[in-house]
C-alpha cells in the first residue's frame, strides 16, 4: 500500500510537470511577427514506390486554396508506375530522381532542398493529406530555422486507434519538454526548414548509413548548432496519415522509431523515455501483485491510476480533437509495458527494413 502511494505521488508530480508545460506552451504560441510568405516556400516531397499515395496526394494538392512558390517531387528509385502520374505537370511542379549511387529518404530530401529556389523548404511525406487552407495557416507561423509542425493519424478500427495513443502521448511530452527545456522529437512528414540552416547543419555523411531518421537527425543537429527551433501549435497546419493497419506493421514502425532514438543519442530524449517506461513498469508490478493477493485493492488502484490519466489527458486530447481515444486509455495503461517490450524485442531480433531496404547500412 505504501509503495503504491509513493508511486502515485510521483506519477502525479510527473503529470503536473507535463500538463503545466503543455498548457503554458499552448497559451504562449505566437502567431505574429516575422512570418514566412508563400513566395519564400518550396514544397519538397520524397517518395519510393508510393503510386496510390501519390495519386491521392496530387488530388489533395488540387484542393488547396493557395500554393507555395514551387513543388518538387523526388523519386527514390521507385519501380512502380509513378511516371504515369506526372505525364502532365503544371509549371510550378518539378520531378527529379536521385542518382544511382544515392538512396534513402535523406538523400532525396537533401536533393530537393538543394534544388529549391527559395529561402524556406516545407517537407512532406507522400502519404499525407491536408486541409485546403493549409498554406493560409502556415503564413501565420513565426519564421525559424526549423519549425516542427503537427502530424495526426487516421484510424478505421480499434486496433489502429490504440496505435495512435502512444504517438499523441509522445507529442504531449514533447510539447511540455519544449516549454521547460527544448523539443526532443519531430516528424519528417511535416517540417518547415530554413534552407541555408539545413545545409549548414545536416552533415549527412555522419548518419547516411541509417536510411530513416531524416527528421530526428535534423532536429539533433539544429539543437547542437543552437539554431532557432519553433514547435507549432497542435492545431496549426496539421497533416494526416493512416495509422498502421496491423499489429505487425505497427510494431515495425515503432521499432524503427525506437532505433532512431538509439542512434540519435540525445540524453534528454532517453531520459523522457526511460522515466515513462520506469513508471509504467513499476505500476505494472504493483498491479500484478495485488491482482493475485487482493483483487479489490487491485481494482481500487487501477481505478485511481485511470482517473489520474483521464484527469490530466482529457484537456489535451480534446485540444487535438481526439477525445474518442480516451475510451481506450485504461486498457492502454495496462498493455503499455508489454508492447514496449515487444517493440524492444522486435528491434533487436528482427531484420529492420524500410521501404524494401535494410534500414541500417
C-alpha positions as CSV (number, residue, x, y, z in Angstrom):
1,X,0.0,0.0,0.0
2,X,2.8,2.4,0.9
3,X,4.6,1.6,-2.3
4,X,1.6,2.4,-4.4
5,X,1.0,5.6,-2.5
6,X,4.6,6.8,-3.2
7,X,4.4,5.7,-6.8
8,X,1.1,7.5,-7.4
9,X,2.5,10.7,-5.8
10,X,5.5,10.5,-8.2
11,X,3.1,9.8,-11.1
12,X,1.0,12.8,-10.2
13,X,4.1,15.1,-10.0
14,X,5.1,13.8,-13.4
15,X,1.7,14.6,-14.8
16,X,1.6,18.1,-13.2
17,X,5.0,18.9,-14.8
18,X,3.9,17.7,-18.2
19,X,0.4,19.3,-18.1
20,X,1.6,22.7,-16.9
21,X,4.3,22.7,-19.7
22,X,1.8,21.7,-22.3
23,X,-0.8,24.3,-21.1
24,X,1.7,27.1,-20.9
25,X,3.3,26.5,-24.3
26,X,-0.2,26.3,-25.8
27,X,-1.0,29.7,-24.4
28,X,2.3,31.3,-25.3
29,X,2.2,30.4,-29.0
30,X,3.0,33.4,-31.2
31,X,1.2,34.0,-34.4
32,X,2.5,37.4,-35.2
33,X,5.9,38.8,-36.0
34,X,8.2,37.9,-39.0
35,X,6.3,35.1,-40.8
36,X,7.1,33.1,-43.9
37,X,5.3,34.1,-47.1
38,X,4.3,31.6,-49.8
39,X,6.8,33.0,-52.3
40,X,9.5,32.1,-49.9
41,X,8.5,28.4,-49.6
42,X,9.2,25.4,-51.8
43,X,7.4,22.1,-51.0
44,X,9.6,19.0,-51.2
45,X,8.0,15.5,-51.3
46,X,10.3,12.5,-51.5
47,X,8.7,9.1,-52.5
48,X,9.5,5.5,-53.1
49,X,7.0,3.0,-54.6
50,X,4.0,5.0,-53.5
51,X,1.8,5.1,-56.5
52,X,-1.5,5.2,-54.7
53,X,-0.3,7.6,-52.1
54,X,1.0,10.0,-54.8
55,X,-2.3,9.7,-56.7
56,X,-4.2,10.7,-53.6
57,X,-1.7,13.5,-52.7
58,X,-1.9,15.0,-56.2
59,X,-5.7,15.2,-55.8
60,X,-5.2,16.9,-52.4
61,X,-2.9,19.5,-53.9
62,X,-5.7,20.4,-56.4
63,X,-8.0,21.3,-53.5
64,X,-5.6,23.8,-51.9
65,X,-6.8,27.3,-51.9
66,X,-3.2,28.6,-52.1
67,X,0.1,27.0,-53.2
68,X,3.8,27.7,-52.5
69,X,6.3,29.1,-55.0
70,X,7.3,25.6,-56.2
71,X,6.5,22.0,-55.6
72,X,9.3,19.4,-56.0
73,X,8.9,15.6,-56.0
74,X,12.0,13.5,-55.5
75,X,11.9,9.9,-56.7
76,X,14.0,7.4,-54.6
77,X,14.4,4.6,-57.1
78,X,10.8,3.7,-57.4
79,X,10.0,0.7,-59.6
80,X,6.2,1.2,-59.9
81,X,4.2,3.2,-62.4
82,X,4.9,6.6,-60.7
83,X,5.8,8.3,-64.0
84,X,2.2,7.9,-65.3
85,X,1.1,10.4,-62.6
86,X,3.5,13.1,-63.8
87,X,2.9,12.9,-67.6
88,X,1.4,16.4,-67.4
89,X,2.6,18.7,-64.6
90,X,1.9,22.4,-64.2
91,X,4.8,24.9,-64.4
92,X,5.3,25.1,-60.6
93,X,5.7,21.3,-60.2
94,X,9.1,19.6,-60.8
95,X,10.1,16.0,-60.6
96,X,13.6,14.6,-60.1
97,X,15.2,11.3,-59.3
98,X,18.2,10.8,-57.1
99,X,21.2,9.2,-58.9
100,X,22.2,5.5,-58.7
101,X,24.8,6.0,-56.1
102,X,22.4,7.6,-53.6
103,X,19.5,6.0,-51.8
104,X,17.1,6.7,-49.0
105,X,14.8,9.5,-47.9
106,X,17.6,11.6,-46.5
107,X,19.3,11.7,-49.9
108,X,16.0,12.5,-51.6
109,X,15.2,15.4,-49.2
110,X,18.7,16.8,-49.5
111,X,18.4,16.8,-53.3
112,X,15.1,18.5,-53.1
113,X,16.3,21.2,-50.7
114,X,19.3,21.9,-52.9
115,X,17.0,22.2,-56.0
116,X,14.7,24.7,-54.1
117,X,14.9,28.3,-55.3
118,X,13.5,29.7,-52.1
119,X,14.7,30.6,-48.6
120,X,12.4,28.0,-46.9
121,X,11.5,24.4,-47.6
122,X,8.5,22.6,-46.4
123,X,9.0,18.8,-46.2
124,X,6.0,16.5,-46.6
125,X,5.7,12.7,-46.9
126,X,3.8,11.3,-49.9
127,X,1.2,9.5,-47.7
128,X,-0.4,12.6,-46.1
129,X,-3.4,14.9,-46.8
130,X,-4.1,18.4,-45.6
131,X,-7.0,20.9,-45.3
132,X,-7.5,23.3,-48.3
133,X,-6.4,26.3,-46.2
134,X,-3.1,24.7,-45.1
135,X,-1.0,27.4,-46.7
136,X,-3.0,30.2,-45.3
137,X,-2.3,28.8,-41.9
138,X,1.4,28.4,-42.5
139,X,1.8,32.1,-43.2
140,X,0.7,32.8,-39.6
141,X,3.5,30.8,-38.1
142,X,6.7,32.7,-37.0
143,X,9.8,32.1,-39.1
144,X,12.6,29.9,-37.6
145,X,15.5,27.7,-38.7
146,X,13.3,24.7,-38.0
147,X,9.5,24.7,-37.5
148,X,8.1,21.4,-36.2
149,X,4.5,21.1,-37.5
150,X,1.9,18.6,-36.3
151,X,1.1,15.2,-37.7
152,X,-2.1,13.2,-36.9
153,X,-3.1,9.7,-37.7
154,X,-6.4,8.4,-39.2
155,X,-7.8,5.2,-37.9
156,X,-10.6,2.9,-39.1
157,X,-10.8,0.4,-36.3
158,X,-10.0,-0.1,-32.6
159,X,-6.5,-1.6,-33.2
160,X,-5.5,1.5,-35.2
161,X,-6.9,3.8,-32.6
162,X,-4.9,2.1,-29.8
163,X,-1.9,2.6,-32.0
164,X,-2.5,6.4,-32.1
165,X,-2.4,6.9,-28.3
166,X,1.3,6.5,-27.7
167,X,2.1,8.8,-30.6
168,X,0.0,11.6,-29.1
169,X,1.3,10.9,-25.7
170,X,4.8,11.3,-27.1
171,X,3.7,14.6,-28.6
172,X,2.3,15.7,-25.2
173,X,5.7,15.0,-23.6
174,X,7.4,16.8,-26.5
175,X,5.4,20.0,-26.1
176,X,6.0,20.0,-22.3
177,X,9.7,19.4,-23.0
178,X,9.7,22.3,-25.5
179,X,8.4,24.7,-22.8
180,X,10.7,23.6,-20.0
181,X,13.8,22.8,-21.9
182,X,13.6,22.1,-25.7
183,X,11.7,19.7,-28.1
184,X,13.2,16.2,-28.4
185,X,11.1,14.9,-31.3
186,X,9.8,15.9,-34.7
187,X,8.2,14.2,-37.7
188,X,9.5,14.5,-41.2
189,X,6.0,14.3,-42.6
190,X,5.5,18.0,-41.8
191,X,8.6,20.2,-41.3
192,X,9.5,23.7,-42.4
193,X,13.2,24.5,-42.6
194,X,15.4,27.4,-43.5
195,X,17.4,26.2,-46.5
196,X,20.7,27.7,-45.5
197,X,20.4,26.5,-41.9
198,X,19.6,23.0,-43.2
199,X,22.6,22.8,-45.5
200,X,24.8,24.2,-42.8
201,X,23.9,21.5,-40.1
202,X,22.7,18.4,-41.9
203,X,26.1,16.6,-42.1
204,X,24.5,13.7,-44.0
205,X,27.8,11.8,-44.2
206,X,27.6,11.2,-40.4
207,X,24.3,9.4,-40.4
208,X,23.6,8.3,-44.0
209,X,24.1,4.7,-43.0
210,X,20.7,5.0,-41.3
211,X,18.2,5.3,-44.1
212,X,15.4,6.6,-41.9
213,X,15.6,9.4,-39.4
214,X,15.9,12.5,-41.6
215,X,13.7,14.3,-39.1
216,X,15.3,13.4,-35.8
217,X,18.9,13.8,-37.0
218,X,18.0,17.2,-38.4
219,X,16.5,18.2,-35.0
220,X,19.6,16.9,-33.2
221,X,21.9,18.9,-35.4
222,X,19.8,22.0,-35.3
223,X,19.9,21.8,-31.5
224,X,23.6,21.3,-31.3
225,X,24.1,24.3,-33.6
226,X,21.9,26.3,-31.3
227,X,19.5,27.2,-34.2
228,X,16.1,28.7,-33.7
229,X,13.6,25.9,-33.3
230,X,9.9,26.5,-33.1
231,X,7.3,23.9,-32.1
232,X,4.0,24.9,-33.8
233,X,0.6,24.6,-32.0
234,X,-1.0,21.2,-32.3
235,X,-3.9,22.7,-34.3
236,X,-1.9,24.6,-36.8
237,X,-1.0,23.2,-40.3
238,X,-2.0,19.7,-39.5
239,X,-1.2,16.8,-41.9
240,X,-2.8,13.5,-41.5
241,X,-1.7,10.0,-42.4
242,X,-3.0,6.5,-42.0
243,X,-2.3,4.6,-38.8
244,X,-0.6,1.2,-39.3
245,X,-3.3,-1.3,-40.4
246,X,-2.0,-4.4,-38.5
247,X,-0.1,-5.2,-35.3
248,X,2.9,-6.3,-37.3
249,X,3.0,-3.1,-39.2
250,X,2.6,-1.1,-36.0
251,X,5.5,-3.0,-34.3
252,X,7.7,-2.5,-37.3
253,X,7.0,1.2,-37.4
254,X,7.6,1.7,-33.6
255,X,10.7,-0.4,-33.6
256,X,12.1,1.7,-36.4
257,X,11.3,4.8,-34.4
258,X,13.0,3.3,-31.3
259,X,16.0,2.5,-33.4
260,X,16.3,6.2,-34.4
261,X,16.2,7.2,-30.8
262,X,19.2,4.9,-30.1
263,X,21.2,6.4,-33.0
264,X,20.3,10.0,-32.1
265,X,22.0,9.7,-28.7
266,X,20.0,12.5,-27.2
267,X,20.3,12.3,-23.4
268,X,17.1,14.3,-22.8
269,X,15.1,12.0,-25.2
270,X,16.4,8.9,-23.4
271,X,15.6,10.5,-20.0
272,X,11.9,11.1,-21.0
273,X,11.5,7.6,-22.5
274,X,13.2,5.9,-19.5
275,X,11.1,7.8,-17.0
276,X,7.8,6.9,-18.7
277,X,8.8,3.3,-19.0
278,X,10.0,3.0,-15.4
279,X,6.8,4.4,-14.1
280,X,4.7,2.1,-16.3
281,X,6.7,-1.0,-15.3
282,X,6.5,0.0,-11.6
283,X,2.8,0.3,-11.8
284,X,2.5,-3.0,-13.6
285,X,4.5,-4.8,-10.9
286,X,2.2,-3.4,-8.2
287,X,-0.9,-4.2,-10.2
288,X,0.2,-7.8,-10.8
289,X,1.0,-8.3,-7.1
290,X,-2.3,-7.0,-5.9
291,X,-4.3,-8.7,-8.7
292,X,-3.1,-12.0,-7.2
293,X,-3.3,-11.2,-3.5
294,X,-6.3,-8.8,-3.2
295,X,-8.5,-8.3,-6.3
296,X,-10.5,-5.5,-4.6
297,X,-7.3,-3.5,-3.9
298,X,-6.1,-4.1,-7.5
299,X,-9.4,-2.7,-8.8
300,X,-9.1,0.3,-6.5
301,X,-5.5,1.0,-7.5
302,X,-6.4,0.6,-11.2
303,X,-9.3,3.0,-10.8
304,X,-7.1,5.6,-9.1
305,X,-4.4,5.4,-11.8
306,X,-7.0,5.5,-14.6
307,X,-8.7,8.5,-13.0
308,X,-5.3,10.4,-12.9
309,X,-4.7,9.6,-16.6
310,X,-8.1,10.8,-17.7
311,X,-8.0,13.9,-15.5
312,X,-4.7,15.2,-16.9
313,X,-5.1,13.9,-20.5
314,X,-8.7,14.8,-21.3
315,X,-7.9,18.5,-21.9
316,X,-5.1,17.6,-24.2
317,X,-7.0,15.0,-26.3
318,X,-9.9,17.5,-26.5
319,X,-7.5,20.1,-27.8
320,X,-6.2,17.9,-30.6
321,X,-9.8,16.7,-31.4
322,X,-9.0,13.1,-30.5
323,X,-11.2,12.7,-27.4
324,X,-12.6,9.3,-28.6
325,X,-9.2,7.8,-27.8
326,X,-9.8,8.5,-24.1
327,X,-12.1,5.4,-24.0
328,X,-9.1,3.2,-24.7
329,X,-6.9,4.9,-22.1
330,X,-7.5,2.5,-19.1
331,X,-6.6,-0.6,-21.2
332,X,-3.8,1.2,-22.8
333,X,-2.3,1.8,-19.4
334,X,-2.2,-1.9,-18.7
335,X,-0.7,-3.0,-22.0
336,X,1.8,-0.1,-22.4
337,X,4.8,-2.0,-20.7
338,X,4.1,-5.2,-22.7
339,X,4.0,-3.6,-26.1
340,X,7.2,-1.6,-25.3
341,X,8.9,-4.9,-24.5
342,X,7.6,-6.3,-27.9
343,X,9.0,-3.3,-29.7
344,X,12.3,-3.7,-28.0
345,X,12.5,-7.4,-28.9
346,X,11.4,-6.5,-32.5
347,X,14.2,-4.0,-32.7
348,X,16.9,-6.4,-31.6
349,X,15.7,-9.7,-33.0
350,X,14.1,-8.9,-36.4
351,X,15.7,-7.5,-39.5
352,X,14.9,-3.8,-39.7
353,X,13.6,-2.8,-43.1
354,X,12.2,0.4,-44.5
355,X,10.6,0.5,-48.0
356,X,12.2,-2.8,-49.0
357,X,15.7,-2.0,-47.9
358,X,17.8,-2.8,-44.9
359,X,17.4,0.1,-42.6
360,X,20.9,0.2,-41.2
361,X,23.6,0.0,-43.9
